[in-house]
Amino acid sequence: MTDLDVLKVFCGPYGRGGNELGVVRDGGAVAGAAQRQRVAARLGFSETVFVDDPERGVVDIYTPSVRLPFAGHPLVGTGWLLDLPELLPPAGEVPVRLDGEFTWITGRPAWAAGRRTQRYASPEEVDALPSPPEGEGWLYAWAWQDEAAGRVRARAFPRRGDGIVEDEATGAAALVLSGELGRALNITQGVGSQILTGPLPDGSIEIGGRVELSEVRSL
């Protein structure tokens, strides 16, 4: 028996939205990829993180159906929880910094391959999309709310058949969009989540947001 921290990541200014995340701090209690995949599927969060080395920040990330080398909201949430200067998912070194109410990580768009973005004419068109839209593959639907200010309305649809019909807040897709547009963004996603991004000179992207602890329970 081990504890599971349940977080909300990328919460809006007044606590709205936020994508739930499960963090197993004692990753050794759930050994092996097959067992971790079963636990992630049973929990049903869009992602679950297993911490394999809490001092070095070595982490393993699973959706209900697949293992991920990198993901935004799991690393922002785990970075906040462990309060480390970096995390080590399979993709590579991910710097972490805490700045007031926001936690930031840095990643590379290449680490988030497979997330397709599609621009719509207005936020209203994004809001009107069915959940999920027709088609296959990861879709990040977005529209400008205020292009001059970098404000974006977005929704995310994994469309991989594992029960996650719509992702409430998706840091990796926000990273990809920020890289494609080459600018900092302030994204409102889902029912009220907020994701901030900022491109860096070396081509990497910072992703930032608020994190809250919802509960600690036995796994």
Buried (B, 14 or more C-beta within 10 A) or exposed (E): EEEBBBBBBBBBEEEBBBBBBBBBBBBEBBEEEEEBBBBBBEBEBBBBBBBBEBEEBBBBBBBBBEEBEBBBBBBBBBBBBBEBEBBBBEBEEBBBBBEEEBBBBBBBBEBBEEBEBEBBEEBEEBEEBEEBEEEEEBBBBBBBBEEEEBBBBBBBBBBBEBEBEBBBBBBBBBBBBBBEBEEBBBBBBBEBBBBBBBBEEEEBBBBBBBBEEEEEEEB
